Amino acid sequence: MTVTFRTKLQSLDLLTREERIEWIAELKLQLLNKIEQVEQYGSEVSVPYQDLVHENAMRSIRSRMDWLDLLLNRVVREKD
């Protein structure tokens, strides 16, 4: 996801407004799936500092989700 994310973001202006919105929505779905994976992993394993590892992963995902919300807001307000 990261390579595609960075590459496509640099070329976001090549997509139509609708394609940008679809792309952002897809990324948000992928991140929601990642949250589920992190939650499941956390309930299945026991590692040192597990609570902090889990918190770091969740904060990273939430931060990216928040950033995508900002991007989506801007794209929705833009005119083609």
C-alpha positions as CSV (number, residue, x, y, z in Angstrom):
1,M,0.0,0.0,0.0
2,T,2.8,2.5,0.9
3,V,4.6,2.5,-2.5
4,T,1.3,2.7,-4.4
5,F,0.1,5.4,-2.0
6,R,3.2,7.6,-2.4
7,T,3.5,7.1,-6.1
8,K,-0.2,7.7,-6.9
9,L,-0.3,10.7,-4.5
10,Q,2.4,12.4,-6.5
11,S,0.3,11.9,-9.6
12,L,-3.1,12.5,-8.0
13,D,-3.8,15.4,-10.4
14,L,-3.8,13.0,-13.3
15,L,-7.0,11.4,-12.0
16,T,-10.5,12.8,-12.3
17,R,-12.2,14.1,-9.2
18,E,-14.3,10.9,-9.0
19,E,-11.2,8.7,-9.4
20,R,-9.5,10.6,-6.6
21,I,-12.5,10.1,-4.3
22,E,-12.6,6.4,-5.2
23,W,-8.9,6.0,-4.5
24,I,-9.1,7.7,-1.2
25,A,-12.2,5.6,-0.2
26,E,-10.3,2.5,-1.1
27,L,-7.3,3.5,1.0
28,K,-9.6,4.2,3.9
29,L,-11.1,0.7,3.5
30,Q,-7.7,-0.8,3.5
31,L,-6.8,1.0,6.7
32,L,-10.0,-0.2,8.3
33,N,-9.0,-3.7,7.4
34,K,-5.5,-3.1,8.9
35,I,-7.1,-2.0,12.1
36,E,-8.9,-5.3,12.3
37,Q,-5.7,-7.2,11.6
38,V,-3.9,-5.2,14.3
39,E,-6.7,-5.9,16.8
40,Q,-6.7,-9.6,15.9
41,Y,-2.9,-9.9,16.1
42,G,-2.9,-8.2,19.5
43,S,-5.4,-10.7,20.9
44,E,-3.4,-13.7,19.6
45,V,0.1,-12.9,20.7
46,S,2.0,-11.9,23.8
47,V,5.2,-9.9,23.2
48,P,7.1,-7.5,25.4
49,Y,5.6,-4.1,25.6
50,Q,2.6,-5.4,23.7
51,D,0.4,-2.5,24.8
52,L,2.8,0.1,23.6
53,V,3.4,-1.8,20.3
54,H,-0.3,-2.0,19.8
55,E,-0.8,1.7,20.6
56,N,1.9,2.7,18.2
57,A,0.3,0.7,15.4
58,M,-3.1,2.1,16.1
59,R,-1.9,5.7,16.3
60,S,-0.1,5.3,13.0
61,I,-3.2,4.0,11.3
62,R,-5.4,6.7,12.8
63,S,-3.0,9.4,11.8
64,R,-3.1,8.2,8.2
65,M,-6.9,8.0,8.3
66,D,-7.1,11.6,9.6
67,W,-4.8,12.7,6.9
68,L,-6.9,10.9,4.2
69,D,-10.0,12.7,5.7
70,L,-8.2,16.0,5.1
71,L,-7.3,15.0,1.5
72,L,-10.8,13.8,0.8
73,N,-12.3,17.1,2.1
74,R,-10.0,19.0,-0.2
75,V,-10.7,16.8,-3.2
76,V,-14.5,17.1,-2.7
77,R,-14.3,20.9,-2.5
78,E,-12.2,21.1,-5.7
79,K,-13.7,21.7,-9.1
80,D,-12.6,19.5,-12.0
